[in-house]
Amino acid sequence: MELKASLAAWGSPDFAGIFRSEIKSNADSLPLQQGLAATSYALGEKIEAMLISATEEGNFLRVKAGIFFEGIIAGCNCADDPTPVEGQSEYCEMRFDIDRHTGETTVILFER
């Protein structure tokens, strides 16, 4: 994942909004499946990021964010399956290490 727009916005008042937007558009690159707590299958359509902290450390911008998304409990899809098919709210926290030269980003999921 590359977060070049976030890197370019670093230090500006627009950083948080641009970061949230880039996270939303790169949802497929996030380890949402590993961040599940209450469901068994992550959905990436409704995702929101909450900026917790952002600092400069060496060659990286380190951004900690809370990620709100939905998951479902995957059942057998039988007509009489009582498993709800509506998305259930999920939350996890991740750290984004953004290379200050390239924008290339490593994502680390925090354990619960």
C-alpha distances in whole Angstrom, upper triangle without the diagonal:
4,7,9,12,12,13,15,17,17,21,22,23,20,17,18,18,15,13,14,14,10,10,12,11,7,10,10,7,9,12,14,17,17,18,21,24,26,25,24,22,19,19,15,18,19,16,17,16,18,18,20,19,18,19,19,19,20,17,14,14,14,14,16,16,18,16,19,19,21,22,25,28,28,31,34,34,37,40,41,38,38,34,33,30,29,26,26,24,22,21,18,17,14,13,10,10,9,11,14,14,11,8,6,5,7,8,12,14,18,21,23
4,6,9,9,9,12,14,14,18,19,20,18,15,16,16,13,11,13,13,9,10,13,11,9,12,13,10,12,15,17,20,20,21,24,27,29,28,28,25,22,21,18,20,20,18,18,16,18,17,20,19,17,18,17,18,18,15,13,12,14,14,16,16,19,18,20,21,23,25,28,31,31,35,37,37,41,43,44,41,41,37,35,33,31,28,29,27,24,22,20,19,15,14,10,10,8,9,11,11,8,5,4,5,9,11,14,17,20,23,26
4,6,5,6,9,10,11,15,15,17,14,11,12,13,9,8,10,10,7,8,11,10,9,12,14,11,13,16,18,21,21,21,24,27,29,28,28,26,22,21,18,19,19,17,16,14,16,14,17,16,14,15,15,16,17,14,12,11,12,11,14,14,17,16,19,20,23,25,28,31,32,36,38,38,42,43,45,41,41,37,35,33,31,28,28,26,23,21,20,18,15,13,9,10,7,9,10,11,9,5,6,6,10,11,15,17,20,23,25
4,5,5,6,9,10,14,14,16,14,11,13,14,10,10,13,12,9,11,14,13,12,15,17,15,16,20,21,25,25,24,27,30,33,32,32,29,26,25,21,22,22,20,19,17,18,17,19,18,15,16,15,17,17,14,12,12,14,14,17,17,20,20,22,23,26,28,32,35,35,39,41,41,45,46,48,45,44,41,39,36,34,31,31,29,27,25,23,21,18,16,13,12,9,9,9,9,7,5,8,9,13,15,18,21,23,27,29
4,5,5,6,9,12,12,13,10,9,11,11,7,8,11,9,8,11,13,12,12,16,18,16,17,21,22,25,26,25,28,31,33,32,32,30,26,25,21,21,21,19,17,16,17,15,19,18,15,16,16,19,19,17,15,13,15,14,17,17,19,19,21,22,26,28,32,35,36,39,42,41,45,46,48,45,44,40,38,35,33,30,31,28,27,24,23,21,19,17,14,14,11,12,12,12,11,8,11,12,15,16,20,22,24,28,29
4,5,5,6,10,10,11,9,6,8,9,6,5,9,9,7,10,12,12,12,15,18,16,16,19,21,24,24,23,26,28,31,31,31,29,25,24,20,21,20,17,16,13,14,12,15,14,11,13,13,16,17,15,12,10,12,10,13,13,16,17,19,21,24,27,30,34,35,38,41,41,44,46,47,44,43,39,37,35,32,29,29,26,24,22,21,18,16,14,11,12,9,11,10,12,11,8,11,11,14,14,17,19,21,25,27
4,5,5,9,10,13,11,8,11,12,9,9,12,13,11,13,16,15,15,18,20,18,18,21,23,26,26,25,28,31,33,33,33,31,28,27,23,24,24,21,19,16,17,14,17,15,11,12,11,14,14,12,10,8,11,11,14,15,19,19,22,24,27,30,33,36,37,41,44,43,47,49,50,47,46,42,40,38,36,32,32,29,27,25,23,20,17,15,11,11,7,8,7,9,9,6,10,10,13,15,18,20,22,26,28
4,6,9,9,12,10,8,12,13,10,10,14,14,12,15,17,17,17,20,22,20,21,24,26,29,29,28,31,34,36,36,36,34,30,29,25,26,25,23,21,18,19,17,19,17,14,15,14,16,17,14,13,11,14,14,18,18,21,22,25,26,30,32,36,39,40,44,46,46,49,51,52,49,48,45,42,40,38,34,34,32,30,27,26,23,21,18,15,15,11,11,9,10,10,9,12,14,17,19,21,24,26,29,31
4,6,6,8,6,5,9,9,7,8,12,12,12,14,16,16,17,20,22,21,21,24,25,29,29,27,30,33,35,35,36,33,29,28,25,25,24,21,19,16,17,14,17,15,12,13,13,17,18,16,14,12,14,13,16,17,20,20,23,25,28,31,35,38,39,43,46,45,49,50,51,48,47,43,41,39,36,33,33,30,28,26,24,22,20,18,15,15,12,14,11,13,14,11,15,15,18,19,22,24,25,29,30
4,6,8,8,6,9,11,9,9,13,14,13,15,18,18,18,21,23,21,21,24,25,29,28,27,30,32,34,35,35,33,30,29,26,26,25,22,20,17,16,13,15,13,9,10,10,13,15,13,11,9,11,11,14,15,19,20,23,25,29,31,35,38,40,43,46,46,50,51,52,49,48,44,42,40,37,34,33,30,28,25,24,21,18,16,13,13,11,12,10,12,13,11,14,14,17,18,20,22,23,27,29
4,7,8,7,10,12,12,12,15,16,16,18,21,21,22,24,27,25,24,27,28,32,31,29,32,34,36,37,38,36,33,32,29,29,28,24,21,18,17,14,15,13,10,10,10,14,16,15,14,11,13,13,16,17,20,22,25,27,31,34,38,41,42,46,49,49,52,54,54,51,50,46,44,42,39,36,35,32,30,27,25,22,21,18,16,16,14,15,12,15,17,15,18,18,20,21,23,24,25,29,30
4,5,6,9,10,10,11,14,15,16,18,20,20,21,24,27,25,25,28,28,32,32,30,33,34,37,37,38,36,32,31,28,28,26,24,21,18,17,14,16,14,12,13,14,18,19,19,17,14,16,15,17,18,21,22,24,27,30,34,37,40,42,46,49,48,52,53,54,51,49,46,43,41,38,35,35,31,30,27,26,23,22,20,18,18,16,17,15,17,18,16,20,19,22,22,24,26,27,30,31
4,6,7,8,10,11,13,14,16,17,19,20,22,23,27,26,25,28,28,32,32,29,32,33,35,36,37,35,32,30,27,27,25,22,19,17,15,13,15,14,13,14,16,20,22,21,19,16,17,15,17,17,19,21,22,25,29,32,36,39,41,44,48,47,50,51,52,49,47,44,41,39,36,33,33,29,28,26,25,23,22,20,19,20,18,20,18,21,21,19,22,21,23,23,25,26,27,30,31
4,6,6,6,9,10,11,12,14,16,17,18,20,24,23,22,25,25,29,30,27,30,31,33,34,35,33,29,27,24,24,22,19,16,15,14,12,15,15,13,15,17,20,22,21,19,15,17,15,17,16,18,19,21,23,26,30,33,37,38,42,45,44,47,48,49,46,45,42,39,37,34,31,30,27,26,24,24,21,20,19,17,19,17,19,17,20,20,17,20,19,22,21,24,25,26,29,30
4,6,5,6,9,10,10,12,14,15,16,18,21,20,19,22,23,27,27,25,27,29,31,32,33,31,27,26,22,23,21,18,15,13,12,10,13,12,10,12,13,17,19,18,15,12,13,11,13,13,16,17,19,21,25,28,32,35,37,40,43,43,46,47,48,45,44,40,38,36,33,30,29,26,25,22,21,19,17,16,14,15,13,15,14,17,17,14,17,16,18,18,20,21,22,26,27
4,6,5,6,9,10,11,12,14,15,17,20,19,18,21,21,24,24,22,24,26,28,29,30,28,24,23,20,20,18,15,12,9,8,7,10,10,9,12,15,18,20,20,16,13,13,10,11,10,12,14,15,18,22,25,29,32,34,37,40,40,43,44,45,42,40,37,34,33,30,26,26,22,21,19,18,16,15,14,13,15,14,17,16,19,19,16,18,16,18,17,19,19,20,24,24
4,5,5,6,9,10,11,12,14,16,19,19,18,21,21,24,25,23,25,27,28,28,30,28,24,22,19,18,16,14,11,9,10,9,13,13,13,16,18,21,24,22,19,16,16,13,14,12,14,14,15,17,21,24,28,31,33,36,39,38,42,43,44,41,39,36,33,31,28,25,25,22,21,19,19,18,17,17,15,17,16,19,19,21,20,17,19,17,20,19,21,21,22,25,26
4,5,5,6,9,10,11,12,14,17,17,17,20,20,24,25,23,25,27,29,29,30,27,24,22,18,18,17,14,12,11,12,11,14,14,13,16,17,20,22,20,17,14,15,13,15,13,15,15,17,18,22,25,28,32,33,37,39,39,42,43,44,41,40,37,34,32,29,26,26,23,22,20,20,18,17,16,14,16,14,16,16,18,17,13,16,15,17,17,20,21,22,26,27
4,5,5,6,9,10,11,12,15,14,14,17,17,21,21,20,22,24,26,26,27,25,21,20,17,17,16,13,11,8,9,8,12,12,11,13,15,18,20,18,15,12,12,9,11,10,12,12,14,16,20,23,26,29,31,35,37,37,41,42,43,40,39,35,33,30,28,25,24,21,20,18,17,15,13,12,10,12,11,14,14,17,16,12,14,12,14,13,16,17,19,22,23
4,6,5,6,9,10,11,14,14,13,16,16,19,20,18,20,22,24,24,25,23,19,17,14,14,13,9,7,5,7,8,11,13,13,16,18,21,23,21,18,15,14,11,12,9,10,10,11,13,17,20,23,27,28,32,35,34,38,39,40,36,35,32,29,27,24,21,21,18,17,15,15,14,13,13,12,15,14,17,18,20,19,15,16,14,16,14,16,17,18,21,22
4,5,5,6,9,10,13,14,14,17,17,20,22,20,22,24,26,25,26,23,19,17,14,13,12,10,9,8,11,11,15,16,16,19,20,23,25,23,20,17,17,14,15,13,14,12,13,14,17,20,24,27,29,32,35,34,37,38,40,37,36,32,30,27,25,21,22,20,19,17,17,17,16,16,14,17,15,18,19,21,19,15,16,15,17,16,19,19,21,24,25
4,5,5,6,9,11,11,11,15,15,19,20,19,21,24,26,25,25,23,19,17,14,14,14,11,10,10,12,12,16,16,15,18,19,21,23,20,17,15,15,13,14,12,14,13,14,15,18,21,24,27,28,32,34,34,38,39,40,37,36,33,30,28,26,23,23,21,20,18,17,16,14,14,12,14,12,15,16,18,15,12,13,12,14,13,16,17,20,23,24
4,5,5,6,9,9,8,12,12,16,17,15,17,20,22,22,22,19,16,14,11,12,11,8,8,7,10,11,14,15,14,17,19,21,22,21,17,15,14,12,12,10,11,9,11,12,15,17,21,24,25,29,32,31,35,36,37,34,33,30,28,25,23,20,20,18,16,14,14,13,11,12,10,13,12,16,17,19,17,13,13,11,12,11,14,14,16,20,21
4,5,5,9,10,10,13,12,16,17,16,17,20,21,20,21,18,14,12,9,9,8,6,6,7,11,13,16,18,18,21,22,24,26,24,21,19,18,15,15,12,12,10,10,10,13,16,19,22,24,27,30,29,33,34,35,32,31,28,25,23,20,17,18,16,15,14,15,15,14,15,14,17,16,19,21,22,20,16,16,15,16,14,16,16,19,21,22
4,6,8,9,10,14,14,17,19,18,20,23,24,23,23,19,16,14,10,10,11,9,10,11,14,16,19,20,20,22,24,25,27,24,21,19,19,17,17,15,16,13,14,13,16,18,21,24,25,28,30,30,33,35,36,33,33,29,27,24,22,19,21,19,18,18,18,18,16,17,15,17,16,19,20,21,18,15,15,14,16,15,18,18,21,24,25
4,5,6,7,11,11,14,16,16,18,21,23,21,21,18,14,13,9,11,12,10,11,11,15,16,19,19,19,21,22,23,25,22,19,18,17,15,16,14,15,12,14,13,15,17,20,23,24,27,29,29,33,34,36,33,33,29,27,24,23,20,21,19,18,17,16,16,14,15,12,15,14,17,19,20,17,13,13,11,12,11,15,15,18,21,23
4,5,5,9,8,11,13,13,14,18,19,18,17,14,11,9,6,8,9,7,9,10,14,15,18,20,20,22,24,25,26,24,21,19,18,16,16,13,13,10,11,10,12,13,16,20,20,24,26,26,29,31,32,29,29,25,23,21,19,16,17,16,14,14,13,14,13,14,13,16,16,19,21,23,20,17,15,13,14,12,14,14,17,19,20
4,6,8,8,10,13,13,15,18,20,18,17,13,10,9,7,9,12,10,13,14,17,19,21,23,22,25,26,26,28,25,22,21,20,19,18,16,16,13,14,12,13,14,16,19,19,23,25,24,28,30,32,28,29,25,24,21,20,17,18,18,16,16,15,16,14,16,15,17,17,20,23,23,20,17,16,14,14,12,15,15,18,20,21
4,7,9,11,12,13,15,19,21,19,18,15,12,12,10,13,14,12,14,14,17,18,20,21,20,22,23,23,24,22,19,18,17,16,16,15,16,13,15,14,15,16,19,21,21,25,27,27,31,33,34,31,31,28,26,24,23,20,20,19,17,16,15,15,12,13,12,14,14,17,19,20,17,15,12,10,10,9,12,12,16,18,20
4,6,8,9,9,12,15,18,17,16,14,10,11,9,12,13,10,12,11,14,15,17,18,18,21,22,22,24,22,19,18,16,14,14,12,12,10,12,11,13,14,17,19,20,24,26,27,30,32,33,30,30,26,24,22,21,18,18,16,14,13,11,11,9,11,10,13,14,17,20,21,19,16,14,11,10,7,9,9,12,15,17
4,6,6,7,9,13,15,14,13,12,9,11,10,14,15,12,14,13,16,17,18,19,20,22,23,23,25,23,20,19,17,16,14,13,13,10,12,11,13,13,16,17,18,22,24,25,29,31,32,28,28,24,23,22,21,18,17,16,13,12,10,11,9,11,12,14,16,19,22,24,21,19,16,13,11,8,8,7,11,12,14
4,5,5,7,10,12,11,11,9,6,8,8,11,12,10,12,12,15,17,18,20,21,23,25,25,27,26,23,21,19,17,15,13,12,9,10,8,9,9,12,14,15,19,22,23,26,28,29,25,25,21,20,18,17,14,13,12,9,9,8,10,10,13,14,17,19,22,25,27,24,21,19,16,14,11,11,9,11,12,13
4,5,6,9,11,9,8,6,5,8,10,13,14,13,15,16,18,20,21,23,24,27,28,28,30,29,26,25,22,20,18,16,15,12,13,10,10,9,11,12,13,16,19,20,24,26,26,23,22,19,18,17,17,14,13,13,10,11,10,13,13,16,17,20,22,25,28,29,27,24,22,19,16,13,13,11,13,13,14
4,6,9,11,11,10,9,9,12,13,16,17,15,17,16,18,20,20,22,23,25,27,26,28,27,24,23,21,19,17,16,14,12,14,12,13,11,14,14,15,19,21,23,26,29,29,25,25,21,21,20,20,17,16,15,11,11,9,11,11,14,16,18,21,24,27,29,27,24,21,18,15,12,11,8,10,9,11
4,7,10,10,10,10,8,11,12,15,15,13,14,14,15,17,17,19,21,23,25,25,28,27,23,22,19,17,15,13,11,9,10,10,11,10,13,14,16,19,23,24,27,29,29,25,24,21,20,19,18,15,13,12,8,7,6,8,9,13,15,18,20,23,26,29,27,24,22,18,16,12,11,7,8,8,9
4,6,6,7,8,7,10,12,15,14,13,15,15,17,19,19,22,24,27,29,29,31,31,27,26,23,21,18,16,13,11,11,9,9,7,10,11,13,16,19,21,24,26,26,22,21,17,16,16,15,12,10,10,7,8,8,11,12,16,18,21,24,27,30,32,30,27,25,22,19,16,14,11,12,11,10
4,6,8,10,10,13,15,18,17,16,17,17,18,20,20,23,25,28,30,30,33,33,29,28,24,22,19,17,14,13,12,11,11,9,11,11,14,17,20,22,24,26,25,22,20,17,16,17,16,13,10,10,7,8,8,12,14,18,20,24,26,30,32,35,33,30,28,24,22,18,16,13,12,11,9
4,7,10,10,13,15,18,16,16,18,19,20,23,23,26,28,31,34,34,36,36,33,31,28,25,22,20,16,15,13,12,10,8,9,8,12,14,18,19,21,23,22,18,16,13,13,14,13,11,8,8,7,10,11,15,17,21,24,27,29,33,35,38,36,33,31,27,25,22,20,16,16,14,12
4,6,8,10,13,15,15,15,18,19,21,24,24,27,29,32,35,35,37,37,33,31,29,26,23,21,18,15,13,11,9,6,5,5,8,11,14,16,18,20,20,16,14,11,11,11,11,9,7,9,8,11,13,16,18,22,24,27,29,33,36,38,35,32,30,27,25,21,20,17,18,16,15
4,7,10,13,16,16,17,19,21,23,26,26,29,30,33,35,35,37,36,33,32,29,27,24,22,19,17,15,13,10,7,6,5,6,9,13,14,17,20,19,16,15,11,12,12,13,11,10,12,11,13,14,18,19,22,24,27,29,32,35,37,35,32,29,26,24,21,20,17,18,17,16
4,7,10,12,14,14,17,19,22,24,25,28,29,32,34,34,36,35,32,30,28,26,23,21,19,15,14,11,9,5,5,6,6,10,13,14,17,20,20,16,16,13,12,11,12,10,10,12,11,13,14,17,18,22,23,26,27,30,33,35,32,29,27,24,23,19,19,17,18,18,18
4,6,9,10,10,14,15,18,21,22,25,26,29,31,31,33,32,29,27,25,22,20,18,15,12,11,8,6,4,7,9,10,14,16,17,20,22,23,19,19,15,14,12,12,9,9,10,9,11,12,15,15,19,19,23,24,27,30,32,29,26,24,21,20,17,17,14,17,17,17
4,6,7,8,12,14,18,21,22,25,26,29,31,32,34,33,29,27,26,23,21,18,16,12,11,7,5,5,7,11,11,15,17,17,21,22,23,20,20,16,14,12,11,8,9,10,10,12,13,16,17,20,20,24,25,28,30,32,29,26,24,22,21,18,19,17,19,19,19
4,6,6,10,12,16,18,21,23,24,27,29,30,32,30,26,25,23,20,19,16,15,11,10,7,7,8,11,14,15,19,21,20,24,26,27,24,23,20,18,15,14,11,12,12,11,12,13,15,15,18,18,21,22,25,27,28,26,22,21,19,18,16,17,16,18,20,20
4,6,10,13,16,19,22,24,25,28,30,32,34,32,28,26,25,22,21,18,16,13,11,8,8,10,12,16,16,20,22,21,24,25,27,24,24,20,18,15,13,10,12,12,13,14,16,18,18,21,20,23,24,27,29,30,27,24,23,21,21,19,21,19,21,23,23
4,7,10,14,17,19,22,23,27,29,31,33,32,28,26,24,21,19,16,14,10,8,6,7,10,12,16,18,21,24,22,26,26,27,25,24,20,17,15,12,9,11,10,11,12,14,16,17,20,20,23,23,27,29,30,28,24,24,22,22,19,20,19,20,22,22
4,7,10,13,16,19,20,23,26,27,30,28,24,22,20,17,16,12,10,7,6,5,7,11,14,18,19,23,26,25,28,29,30,27,26,22,20,18,15,12,12,10,10,10,11,13,13,16,16,20,20,24,25,27,25,21,21,18,19,16,17,16,17,19,19
4,7,10,13,16,17,21,23,25,28,27,23,20,18,15,14,10,8,6,5,7,10,13,17,20,22,26,29,28,32,32,33,30,29,25,22,21,18,14,14,11,11,10,11,12,12,15,15,18,19,22,24,26,24,21,21,18,18,16,17,16,17,19,19
4,6,9,12,13,17,19,21,24,23,20,17,15,11,10,6,6,5,6,9,13,16,19,22,25,28,31,31,34,36,36,33,31,28,25,24,21,17,17,13,12,10,10,9,10,12,12,15,16,20,21,23,22,18,19,16,16,13,14,13,15,17,17
4,6,9,11,15,18,20,24,23,19,16,14,10,9,5,5,6,8,11,15,18,22,25,27,31,34,34,37,38,38,35,33,30,27,26,23,20,18,15,13,10,11,9,10,12,12,16,17,20,21,24,23,20,20,17,18,15,15,14,15,17,17
4,6,8,11,15,17,20,20,16,13,11,7,6,5,7,9,11,15,18,21,25,28,30,34,37,37,40,41,42,38,37,33,31,30,27,23,22,18,16,13,12,10,10,10,11,13,14,18,18,22,21,18,19,16,16,14,15,15,14,18,18
4,7,11,14,16,20,20,17,13,11,8,5,5,7,10,13,16,20,22,26,28,31,34,38,38,41,43,43,39,37,34,32,31,28,25,23,19,17,13,12,9,10,10,11,14,15,19,19,23,23,20,20,17,17,15,14,14,13,16,16
4,7,10,12,16,17,14,10,8,6,5,7,10,13,16,19,23,25,29,31,34,37,41,41,44,46,46,42,41,37,35,34,32,28,26,23,20,17,15,11,11,9,10,12,13,16,17,20,21,18,19,16,16,15,14,15,14,17,18
4,7,10,13,14,10,7,6,4,6,9,12,15,18,21,25,27,31,33,35,39,42,43,46,48,48,44,43,39,37,36,34,30,29,25,23,19,17,13,12,9,9,10,10,13,13,17,18,15,16,14,14,14,14,16,16,19,20
4,6,10,11,8,6,5,7,9,12,16,18,22,25,28,30,34,36,38,42,45,46,49,51,51,48,46,42,41,39,37,33,32,28,26,22,20,16,14,11,11,10,10,12,12,15,17,15,16,14,15,15,16,17,17,21,22
4,6,8,6,5,6,9,12,15,19,21,24,27,31,33,36,39,40,44,47,48,51,53,53,50,49,45,43,42,40,36,35,31,29,25,22,19,16,13,12,10,10,10,9,13,15,13,15,14,15,16,17,19,19,23,25
4,6,5,6,7,10,13,16,20,22,26,28,32,33,37,39,40,44,47,48,51,54,54,50,49,45,44,43,41,37,36,32,29,26,23,19,16,13,12,9,10,10,10,13,15,14,15,14,14,15,16,18,18,22,24
4,6,8,10,13,16,19,23,25,29,31,34,36,39,41,43,46,49,50,54,56,56,52,52,48,46,45,43,40,38,35,32,29,26,22,19,15,14,11,11,9,9,11,14,14,15,14,15,17,17,21,21,24,27
4,7,10,13,16,19,23,24,28,30,33,35,38,40,41,45,48,48,52,54,55,51,51,47,45,44,42,38,38,35,32,29,26,22,19,15,13,9,8,6,6,8,10,11,11,12,13,15,17,20,21,25,28
4,6,9,13,15,19,21,24,26,30,31,35,37,38,42,44,45,49,51,51,48,47,43,42,40,38,35,34,31,28,25,22,18,15,12,9,6,5,5,5,8,10,9,10,9,10,12,14,17,18,22,24
4,6,10,13,16,18,22,24,27,29,33,35,37,40,43,44,47,49,50,46,45,42,40,38,36,33,32,29,26,23,20,16,13,10,8,6,5,7,6,10,11,9,11,9,11,12,13,16,17,21,23
4,7,10,13,15,19,22,25,27,30,33,34,38,41,42,45,47,47,44,43,39,37,36,34,30,29,26,23,20,17,13,10,7,6,5,6,9,10,14,14,12,12,10,10,10,11,13,13,17,19
4,6,10,12,16,18,22,24,28,30,32,36,39,39,43,44,45,41,40,36,34,33,31,27,26,23,20,17,14,11,8,6,5,7,8,11,12,16,16,13,13,10,11,10,10,12,12,16,18
4,7,10,13,16,20,22,25,27,30,33,36,37,40,42,42,39,37,34,32,31,29,25,23,20,17,13,11,7,6,4,6,9,11,15,16,19,19,16,16,13,12,10,9,10,10,13,14
4,6,10,13,16,19,22,25,27,31,34,34,38,39,39,36,34,31,29,27,25,21,20,16,14,10,9,6,6,6,8,11,13,17,18,21,21,17,17,14,13,10,11,10,10,13,14
4,7,10,13,16,19,22,24,28,31,31,35,36,36,33,31,27,25,24,22,18,16,13,10,7,6,4,6,9,11,15,16,20,22,25,24,20,20,16,16,12,12,10,10,12,12
4,6,10,12,16,19,21,25,28,28,32,33,33,30,28,25,22,21,19,15,14,11,8,6,5,6,7,10,12,15,17,21,23,25,24,20,19,16,15,12,12,10,11,13,13
4,7,10,14,17,19,23,26,26,29,30,30,27,25,22,19,18,16,12,11,7,6,5,7,9,11,14,15,19,21,24,26,29,27,23,23,19,19,15,16,13,14,15,15
4,7,11,14,16,19,23,22,26,27,27,24,23,19,17,15,13,9,8,6,5,6,9,11,13,16,17,21,22,26,28,30,28,24,23,20,20,16,17,14,15,17,16
4,7,10,13,16,19,19,22,23,23,20,19,15,13,11,9,5,5,5,5,8,11,14,16,19,20,24,25,29,31,33,31,27,26,23,22,19,19,16,18,18,17
4,7,9,12,16,16,19,21,21,17,16,13,11,9,8,5,5,7,6,10,12,15,17,21,22,25,27,30,33,35,32,29,27,24,23,20,20,17,18,18,17
4,6,9,12,12,15,17,17,14,13,9,8,6,7,5,6,9,10,13,15,19,21,24,25,29,30,34,36,38,36,32,31,28,26,23,23,20,21,20,19
4,6,10,11,14,15,15,11,10,7,7,7,9,8,8,11,12,15,17,21,23,26,28,31,33,36,39,41,38,35,33,30,28,25,24,21,22,21,20
4,7,8,11,14,14,10,11,7,9,8,10,11,11,15,15,18,20,23,24,28,29,32,34,37,40,41,39,36,33,31,29,26,26,23,24,23,22
4,6,8,11,11,7,8,6,8,8,12,13,14,17,18,21,23,27,28,32,33,36,38,41,44,45,42,39,37,34,33,30,29,26,28,26,25
4,5,9,9,7,10,8,11,11,15,16,18,21,22,25,27,30,31,35,36,39,40,43,46,47,44,42,39,37,35,32,32,29,31,29,28
4,6,8,6,9,8,10,9,13,15,17,21,22,25,27,31,32,35,36,39,41,43,46,48,45,42,40,37,36,33,33,30,32,31,30
4,5,5,9,10,12,12,15,18,20,23,25,28,31,34,35,39,40,43,44,47,50,51,48,45,43,41,40,37,37,34,35,34,33
4,6,9,10,12,12,15,18,20,24,26,30,32,36,37,41,42,45,46,49,52,53,50,47,46,43,42,39,39,36,38,36,35
4,6,9,11,12,16,19,20,24,26,29,32,36,37,41,42,46,47,50,53,55,52,49,47,44,43,40,39,36,37,35,34
4,6,8,10,13,16,17,21,22,26,28,32,34,37,39,42,44,47,50,51,48,45,43,41,39,36,35,32,33,32,30
4,6,9,12,14,15,19,20,24,27,30,33,36,38,41,43,46,49,51,48,45,43,40,39,35,35,31,32,30,28
4,6,9,11,12,15,17,21,23,27,29,33,34,38,39,43,45,47,45,41,39,37,35,32,31,28,28,27,25
4,6,8,9,13,15,19,22,25,27,31,33,36,38,41,44,45,43,40,38,35,34,30,30,27,28,27,25
4,6,9,12,15,18,21,25,26,30,31,35,36,39,42,43,41,37,36,33,32,29,29,26,27,27,25
4,6,10,13,16,19,23,25,28,29,33,34,38,40,42,39,36,34,32,31,28,28,25,26,26,24
4,7,9,13,16,19,21,25,26,29,30,34,36,38,36,32,31,28,27,24,24,21,22,22,21
4,6,10,13,17,19,23,25,28,30,34,36,38,36,32,31,28,27,23,23,20,20,20,18
4,7,11,14,17,20,22,26,27,31,33,35,34,30,29,26,25,21,21,17,18,18,16
4,7,11,13,17,19,23,25,28,30,33,31,28,26,23,22,18,17,14,14,14,12
4,7,10,14,16,20,22,25,27,30,29,25,24,21,19,15,14,11,11,12,10
4,7,10,13,17,19,23,25,28,26,23,22,18,16,12,11,8,7,8,8
4,7,10,13,16,20,22,25,24,20,19,16,14,10,9,6,6,8,9
4,7,10,13,16,18,21,20,17,16,12,10,7,5,4,6,9,11
4,6,10,13,15,18,17,14,13,10,8,6,5,6,7,11,13
4,6,10,12,15,14,11,10,6,6,5,7,9,11,15,17
4,6,9,12,11,9,8,5,5,6,8,11,13,17,19
4,6,9,8,5,6,4,7,9,11,15,16,20,23
4,6,6,5,5,6,8,12,14,17,19,23,26
4,6,6,8,9,12,15,17,20,22,26,28
4,6,8,11,14,17,19,23,25,28,31
4,5,9,12,15,18,22,24,27,30
4,6,10,12,16,19,21,25,27
4,7,10,13,17,19,23,26
4,6,10,13,16,19,22
4,7,10,13,16,19
4,7,10,13,16
4,6,9,13
4,6,9
4,6
4
